[in-house]
Amino acid sequence: MSNPNMVGLVRNEVIKIASKKRFAVVTIILIILVSMFTYAQYREIQEKIKKQGTLDWRVELQQEIVDRQNRLASSGIQDEFRQFLEFDLKQKQYYLDNDINPNYPGAPTFIRIFFSQGVTLVLPLFIIIIMADIVSGEYNDGTIKTLLSRPVKRWKILMAKWLTILLYTSMLMAVTVIVCYAISGIVLGYDGWTAPILTGFQASPSGVFSTEFVHTLPMWQYLLMSVGLAWVVTAVVGTISLMISVLVKNTATGIGTMMAVLIAGTLLSSIGSSWTSSKYLVNVNFDIINYLEGQAPPIEGMSLPFSLTVLGIWTIVCLGIAFWNFTQKDIY
């Protein structure tokens, strides 16, 4: 076909990515990580049985509440950490009062925890590994001039690359769920999809904790929301990677830049309360699953709609920069 359509262009990009075997490497790394976390959880369960003589979640939750109370009673705790402990204590007490197990044993709970912990670093890092050289690799391989000499508009070529990023983001989410479920279920069991989980907790850095909007959801519905939010963050990181790949011809430099963005986001989230303007930075808004869990945002004024809006604006800006540079600048 002399002028391939968008489906054909995306298919070509998928073939290029598949030939590099990076998705297979990421899947292997994911399997190793999940296996390690599953074994760690298995050891933790064994230790609890040894210490408490039971796996009764109520006994365990009461013990955690006492532990939080003791830590709050001690002096020398920073205000931010104290607020975190207070929110965590109130949430656990609410679960106990309403007779709902916050960590229902099973693979679905493992998936929930994995996505909650992995949304700011692990999952974005995976998409960077897969997609960091989606444009810069064309420069390194010397295929950029051949690619642009085809009778296809430049914007269509870049659009196909971006759609490929979104496609691989979806594949990454699906594979992560499957791997987590398959491996963790060996130890934890495979049931728990309909287990109730509470959401709607509201907490703010100023110390306000509200249960006015708390309600229960079945685990499968909560997981759909968590995976969806993780998809958004990972797609945004993939889009930024696309822009960096257009601007920086060296793949290693591009990967290093994206790594710095991820690590800086983690650091800024922990110290951001003293720099309120940092809430407009894209990487400070990656931890959006925390809103489902009811944890306090790192900076006053942040909320799920706010973070989604910030992520959306950054996505549009990065796409605009990428398309302008790719379509307007000369290729040497």
Residue pairs with C-beta under 8 A, 6 or more apart in sequence:
1 8
2 151
3 151
3 152
4 12
4 152
6 156
6 159
6 160
6 163
9 152
9 156
9 157
9 159
9 160
10 160
10 163
10 164
10 167
12 160
13 134
13 160
13 161
13 163
13 164
14 164
14 167
17 23
17 130
17 131
17 134
17 164
17 168
22 129
22 130
23 130
23 168
23 171
23 172
25 129
26 126
26 129
26 130
26 172
27 175
27 179
29 126
30 126
30 175
30 176
30 179
31 179
31 183
33 122
34 114
34 179
34 180
34 183
34 184
35 183
37 110
37 114
37 184
38 110
38 183
38 184
38 186
38 187
38 188
39 187
41 110
41 184
41 187
41 188
42 187
45 55
45 187
48 55
48 60
49 55
52 59
52 60
52 63
55 105
57 101
57 102
57 103
58 96
61 92
61 95
61 96
61 101
61 102
62 96
64 92
65 89
65 92
65 93
65 96
68 85
68 88
68 89
68 92
69 89
71 77
71 85
72 82
72 85
72 86
72 89
77 85
80 205
80 273
83 205
83 207
83 296
84 295
84 296
86 207
86 209
87 201
87 203
87 209
87 294
87 295
87 296
90 209
90 211
91 102
91 198
91 201
91 294
92 102
94 198
94 201
94 211
94 214
95 101
95 102
95 198
98 198
100 196
100 197
100 198
100 216
101 195
102 197
102 198
103 109
104 192
104 195
104 197
104 219
105 188
105 189
105 192
106 185
106 188
106 189
106 190
106 191
106 192
106 195
107 180
107 181
107 182
107 184
107 185
107 188
107 189
107 190
107 192
108 181
108 191
108 192
108 193
108 195
108 219
108 220
108 223
109 188
109 192
109 195
109 219
110 180
110 181
110 184
110 188
111 177
111 180
111 181
111 184
111 223
112 197
112 219
112 222
112 223
112 226
114 176
114 180
115 123
115 176
115 223
115 226
115 227
115 230
115 289
116 226
116 289
116 290
116 293
118 176
118 230
119 229
119 230
119 233
119 234
119 286
119 287
119 288
119 289
120 233
120 262
120 265
120 266
120 269
120 286
120 287
121 262
121 266
123 172
123 173
123 176
123 230
123 233
123 234
124 233
124 234
124 237
124 262
124 286
125 259
125 262
126 172
126 234
127 165
127 168
127 169
127 172
127 234
127 237
127 238
127 241
128 237
128 238
128 241
128 255
128 258
128 259
128 262
129 255
130 168
130 172
131 164
131 165
131 168
131 238
131 241
131 242
131 245
132 241
132 244
132 245
132 251
132 254
132 255
132 258
133 140
133 245
133 251
133 254
134 161
134 164
134 165
134 241
134 242
134 245
135 158
135 161
135 242
135 245
135 246
135 326
136 245
136 246
136 248
136 249
136 250
136 251
136 254
137 245
137 251
138 144
138 147
139 249
140 249
140 250
140 251
144 331
145 331
147 157
148 154
148 157
148 331
154 326
154 327
155 323
155 326
155 327
157 326
158 242
158 246
158 322
158 323
158 326
158 327
161 242
162 239
162 242
162 319
162 322
165 235
165 238
165 239
165 241
165 242
166 235
166 238
168 238
169 231
169 234
169 235
169 238
170 231
172 234
173 227
173 230
173 231
173 234
177 223
177 227
181 190
192 219
193 218
193 219
193 220
194 218
194 219
194 220
195 218
195 219
196 216
196 217
196 218
196 219
197 216
197 217
197 218
197 219
197 222
198 214
198 215
198 216
198 217
199 214
199 215
199 216
199 217
199 222
199 292
199 293
199 294
200 211
200 213
200 214
200 215
200 294
201 209
201 210
201 211
201 214
201 293
201 294
201 295
202 208
202 209
202 210
202 211
202 212
202 213
202 294
203 209
203 210
203 294
203 295
203 296
203 297
204 296
204 297
204 300
205 273
205 296
205 297
205 298
205 299
205 300
206 300
214 294
217 225
222 292
225 292
226 289
226 292
229 288
229 289
229 292
230 289
232 288
232 308
232 311
233 286
233 288
233 311
235 315
236 282
236 286
236 311
236 314
236 315
237 258
237 261
237 262
237 286
239 315
239 318
239 319
239 322
240 258
240 261
240 282
240 314
240 318
241 254
241 258
242 318
242 319
242 322
243 318
243 319
243 321
243 322
244 254
244 257
244 258
245 251
245 254
246 321
246 322
246 325
246 326
247 321
247 322
247 325
248 254
248 257
261 282
261 283
262 283
262 286
264 283
265 281
265 282
265 283
265 284
265 286
266 283
268 275
268 278
268 281
268 283
268 284
268 298
269 284
269 286
269 287
269 298
270 298
272 278
272 279
272 284
272 298
272 299
273 298
273 299
273 300
276 299
276 300
276 301
278 284
278 299
279 285
279 298
279 299
279 301
279 302
279 306
279 310
280 310
282 310
282 311
282 314
284 298
284 299
285 302
285 306
285 307
285 310
285 311
287 298
288 304
288 307
288 308
288 311
290 297
291 297
291 303
291 304
291 307
297 303
